[in-house]
Amino acid sequence: MLERWQALYRNHQSKLLVAASVATTLALVGFYQVLSPPPQNLTQSDINDAVNFALEEGGRRPSVASLAYAAVIPSVVRVSGYDPGTETPETAPDDGQPPAVELPDSGELEEDFHEQFTAVGTGVVIDDSGTILTNLHVVRAAQKLRVQFFDGTEADAMIVGARPDLDLAVIRPSILPDNLIPATLGASGSLRPGDEVVAIGFPFGIGPSASAGVVSGLLRVLQREGEVTMRNLIQFDAAANPGNSGGPLVNADGEVVGIVTAILNPSGLRTFAGIAFAVTMEEAGGAVEESPL
């Protein structure tokens, strides 16, 4: 009997091996099906939770305002006016921190606090030669001008051009920092009401400070006593106060699209009431005798 089975195995060895392999595979598949958990039906909520978890693990994305600020801040300068015979411009202390702001008595706050910073403003470097755009009202009354660059370099400066009709002045410093970085300039023609913008400057001498808002309107006209004083202005609602004058208005791409020049407050106070204006960079080109764009 044994010999018969041995002969049968020899004659059908290959078929028997194939059959055994198939049987083993089927047994393993059946065993896996028995042990495997039932399939899960993912809901939209499950998908949302997974996406949010992945975003949180990847870190919070920087805001539009912080990216715009980072793009322009190396080009922003503090502009100070002073009388060389009686005082020197305020500078940062030796530890590199901004100087402390001393508040006057509460009864004198409305007047003295504002007047303390009438000769402090902001400027922005617009080319490799160190040309700085600022407001004319920031520099006009000063006997001497002093600018402080982003890296801490300080230098005297002089007025080399002006557009009184736009309240713009061009100043040039006597010394330039080694790593001078001019701002990237943009055209206001691409702006639309509602676009995000950032105003950078030294409000009340504190800064550099950033305030974010939106374009409130375009082609605005300012007039005083019935006479038009400025045209084609950008209206925006990013907070601007004394000291912001001459600073850059920056779009979401990090381009300077305007120079902050005026705020409107019907109460007569020189503080922000939600409406500010900037001269467009196209208009500012006249102050440097050619368009910077």
C-alpha positions as CSV (number, residue, x, y, z in Angstrom):
1,M,0.0,0.0,0.0
2,L,2.8,2.4,0.9
3,E,4.5,1.7,-2.4
4,R,1.3,2.6,-4.2
5,W,1.0,5.9,-2.5
6,Q,4.7,6.7,-3.2
7,A,4.2,5.9,-6.9
8,L,1.0,8.1,-6.9
9,Y,3.0,11.0,-5.3
10,R,5.8,10.7,-7.8
11,N,3.4,10.8,-10.7
12,H,1.4,13.8,-9.4
13,Q,4.0,15.6,-7.3
14,S,3.7,19.0,-9.0
15,K,-0.1,19.1,-8.9
16,L,-0.1,18.2,-5.2
17,L,2.4,21.0,-4.4
18,V,0.3,23.6,-6.2
19,A,-2.9,22.4,-4.4
20,A,-1.1,22.5,-1.1
21,S,0.1,26.1,-1.7
22,V,-3.4,27.2,-2.7
23,A,-4.9,25.6,0.4
24,T,-2.3,27.3,2.6
25,T,-3.0,30.7,1.0
26,L,-6.7,30.4,1.4
27,A,-6.3,29.4,5.0
28,L,-4.1,32.4,5.8
29,V,-6.5,34.8,4.0
30,G,-9.4,33.4,6.0
31,F,-7.4,33.7,9.2
32,Y,-6.6,37.4,8.5
33,Q,-10.3,38.2,7.8
34,V,-11.3,36.7,11.1
35,L,-8.7,38.6,13.1
36,S,-8.8,42.0,11.2
37,P,-11.0,44.8,12.7
38,P,-14.1,45.9,10.8
39,P,-13.6,48.8,8.3
40,Q,-14.2,52.3,9.6
41,N,-16.5,54.8,7.9
42,L,-14.7,58.2,8.0
43,T,-17.0,61.2,8.5
44,Q,-16.3,64.8,7.4
45,S,-15.7,65.6,11.0
46,D,-13.0,62.9,11.2
47,I,-11.3,64.3,8.1
48,N,-11.4,67.9,9.4
49,D,-9.9,66.8,12.7
50,A,-7.1,65.1,10.9
51,V,-6.4,68.1,8.7
52,N,-6.4,70.5,11.7
53,F,-4.1,68.2,13.6
54,A,-1.6,68.2,10.7
55,L,-1.7,72.0,10.5
56,E,-1.1,72.4,14.2
57,E,1.8,70.0,14.1
58,G,3.3,72.0,11.3
59,G,3.3,75.2,13.3
60,R,1.2,78.4,13.0
61,R,1.6,80.2,9.8
62,P,2.8,83.9,10.0
63,S,0.2,86.5,9.4
64,V,0.1,88.8,6.4
65,A,1.0,91.8,8.5
66,S,4.1,90.1,10.0
67,L,5.4,89.1,6.6
68,A,4.9,92.6,5.2
69,Y,6.6,94.1,8.3
70,A,9.6,91.7,8.0
71,A,10.0,92.6,4.3
72,V,10.2,96.3,4.8
73,I,11.6,96.9,8.3
74,P,15.3,96.8,7.2
75,S,14.5,99.9,5.1
76,V,12.7,101.9,7.8
77,V,14.6,104.8,9.5
78,R,13.8,107.0,12.5
79,V,14.0,110.7,11.6
80,S,14.7,113.2,14.4
81,G,15.1,117.0,14.3
82,Y,17.1,118.9,16.9
83,D,18.8,122.1,17.7
84,P,22.6,121.5,17.8
85,G,23.1,124.4,20.2
86,T,20.8,123.2,22.9
87,E,20.1,119.5,22.6
88,T,21.1,116.3,20.8
89,P,18.7,113.8,19.1
90,E,17.3,111.0,21.2
91,T,19.1,107.7,20.5
92,A,18.9,104.2,21.8
93,P,20.7,103.4,25.1
94,D,23.8,101.3,25.2
95,D,21.9,98.1,25.6
96,G,20.3,98.5,22.2
97,Q,16.8,98.9,23.6
98,P,14.5,101.8,22.5
99,P,14.6,104.8,24.8
100,A,11.9,104.8,27.5
101,V,9.0,107.2,26.9
102,E,8.3,109.5,29.9
103,L,4.7,110.3,30.3
104,P,3.8,113.8,31.5
105,D,1.3,114.5,34.3
106,S,-2.2,113.4,33.3
107,G,-3.4,117.0,33.2
108,E,-0.8,117.9,30.6
109,L,-1.1,114.7,28.5
110,E,-3.1,116.1,25.6
111,E,-0.7,118.9,24.8
112,D,2.8,118.1,26.0
113,F,2.8,114.5,25.0
114,H,2.1,115.5,21.4
115,E,4.5,118.4,21.3
116,Q,7.3,116.3,22.7
117,F,7.4,114.4,19.4
118,T,6.8,117.1,16.8
119,A,10.3,116.6,15.5
120,V,10.2,112.8,15.5
121,G,9.1,111.0,12.3
122,T,9.8,108.1,10.0
123,G,11.4,107.6,6.7
124,V,12.0,104.8,4.2
125,V,15.1,104.1,2.1
126,I,14.1,103.8,-1.5
127,D,17.4,103.2,-3.4
128,D,21.0,101.9,-3.0
129,S,22.4,105.4,-2.7
130,G,20.6,105.9,0.6
131,T,17.8,108.2,-0.6
132,I,15.2,108.5,2.1
133,L,11.6,109.6,1.6
134,T,9.8,111.3,4.5
135,N,7.2,114.0,5.2
136,L,8.2,117.7,4.7
137,H,6.5,118.7,7.9
138,V,8.7,116.3,9.8
139,V,12.0,117.9,8.7
140,R,11.1,121.4,7.6
141,A,11.4,123.2,11.0
142,A,14.4,121.2,12.3
143,Q,17.8,122.9,12.4
144,K,19.6,119.6,12.2
145,L,18.4,116.2,11.1
146,R,19.5,112.8,12.5
147,V,18.5,109.4,11.1
148,Q,18.8,106.0,12.7
149,F,18.9,103.0,10.5
150,F,17.5,99.5,11.4
151,D,21.0,98.2,12.3
152,G,21.5,101.1,14.7
153,T,23.8,103.2,12.5
154,E,23.2,106.9,13.1
155,A,24.0,109.8,10.8
156,D,23.2,113.4,10.2
157,A,21.2,114.1,7.1
158,M,20.2,117.0,4.9
159,I,17.2,117.8,2.7
160,V,18.0,117.4,-1.0
161,G,14.6,117.7,-2.5
162,A,11.0,118.5,-1.6
163,R,7.4,118.5,-2.9
164,P,5.5,120.9,-0.6
165,D,2.2,120.2,-2.5
166,L,2.5,116.5,-1.4
167,D,4.2,117.2,2.0
168,L,7.2,115.1,0.9
169,A,10.9,115.6,1.4
170,V,13.9,113.7,0.2
171,I,16.8,113.5,2.6
172,R,20.3,112.0,2.3
173,P,22.4,110.8,5.3
174,S,26.1,111.5,5.7
175,I,26.9,107.9,6.5
176,L,25.3,104.7,5.2
177,P,25.3,101.4,6.9
178,D,27.3,98.5,5.4
179,N,24.2,96.4,4.9
180,L,21.9,99.1,3.4
181,I,18.7,97.5,2.1
182,P,16.3,99.7,0.1
183,A,12.6,98.9,0.2
184,T,10.7,97.2,-2.7
185,L,8.3,99.8,-4.1
186,G,4.9,99.0,-5.5
187,A,2.3,100.8,-7.6
188,S,-1.0,101.8,-6.0
189,G,-2.9,100.9,-9.1
190,S,-3.1,97.3,-7.9
191,L,-4.8,98.4,-4.6
192,R,-8.5,97.8,-4.0
193,P,-10.6,98.9,-1.0
194,G,-10.4,96.1,1.5
195,D,-6.8,95.1,0.7
196,E,-4.7,94.5,3.8
197,V,-2.0,97.1,4.5
198,V,0.5,97.8,7.3
199,A,1.8,101.2,8.5
200,I,5.3,101.2,10.0
201,G,6.8,104.0,12.0
202,F,7.6,105.6,15.3
203,P,4.2,106.8,16.8
204,F,5.0,109.2,19.7
205,G,8.6,108.2,19.3
206,I,7.9,104.5,20.1
207,G,9.1,102.0,17.6
208,P,9.6,100.8,15.1
209,S,5.9,99.9,15.5
210,A,3.5,98.1,13.1
211,S,-0.2,98.6,12.8
212,A,-2.4,96.6,10.4
213,G,-5.6,97.6,8.6
214,V,-7.1,97.8,5.2
215,V,-7.4,100.2,2.3
216,S,-10.5,102.3,3.0
217,G,-10.6,104.2,-0.2
218,L,-8.6,105.5,-3.1
219,L,-8.2,108.8,-5.0
220,R,-9.1,110.8,-1.8
221,V,-8.8,114.6,-1.8
222,L,-7.9,116.7,1.2
223,Q,-8.8,120.3,1.4
224,R,-8.4,123.1,4.0
225,E,-10.6,126.2,4.1
226,G,-12.2,125.2,0.9
227,E,-9.0,124.8,-1.1
228,V,-7.7,121.5,-2.3
229,T,-4.4,120.7,-0.7
230,M,-3.6,117.1,-1.8
231,R,-5.1,114.7,-4.3
232,N,-5.0,111.0,-5.2
233,L,-4.4,109.9,-1.6
234,I,-4.8,106.4,-0.2
235,Q,-7.2,106.3,2.7
236,F,-6.5,103.5,5.2
237,D,-7.5,102.5,8.7
238,A,-4.2,101.1,10.2
239,A,-3.5,103.2,13.3
240,A,-1.3,106.2,12.6
241,N,-0.3,108.9,15.1
242,P,2.3,111.7,15.4
243,G,5.7,110.0,14.6
244,N,4.2,107.8,11.9
245,S,4.5,110.6,9.5
246,G,6.8,109.8,6.6
247,G,6.7,106.1,7.2
248,P,5.8,103.4,4.6
249,L,2.4,102.0,3.9
250,V,3.0,98.4,2.9
251,N,0.8,96.0,0.9
252,A,0.4,92.3,1.5
253,D,3.4,91.6,-0.8
254,G,5.8,93.6,1.3
255,E,5.9,96.5,-1.2
256,V,5.8,100.2,-0.2
257,V,2.8,101.6,-1.9
258,G,2.5,104.9,-0.1
259,I,4.1,107.4,2.4
260,V,1.9,108.1,5.5
261,T,1.2,111.8,5.6
262,A,-1.9,112.8,7.4
263,I,-4.6,111.7,9.9
264,L,-8.1,113.1,10.2
265,N,-9.8,113.7,13.5
266,P,-12.7,116.1,13.6
267,S,-12.2,116.6,17.3
268,G,-8.9,118.5,16.6
269,L,-6.8,116.1,18.7
270,R,-3.7,114.8,17.0
271,T,-4.5,111.2,17.6
272,F,-5.9,108.5,15.5
273,A,-9.6,108.4,14.9
274,G,-9.7,105.6,12.2
275,I,-8.9,107.6,9.1
276,A,-5.4,108.2,7.7
277,F,-4.0,109.1,4.4
278,A,-0.8,108.2,2.4
279,V,0.7,109.7,-0.7
280,T,1.0,107.1,-3.5
281,M,4.5,106.0,-4.6
282,E,3.6,107.2,-8.1
283,E,3.0,110.7,-6.8
284,A,6.1,110.5,-4.6
285,G,8.2,110.1,-7.7
286,G,8.0,113.8,-8.3
287,A,9.8,114.5,-5.1
288,V,12.9,112.6,-6.3
289,E,12.7,114.1,-9.8
290,E,11.9,110.7,-11.4
291,S,9.6,107.9,-10.6
292,P,11.0,105.4,-8.2
293,L,8.8,102.6,-9.6
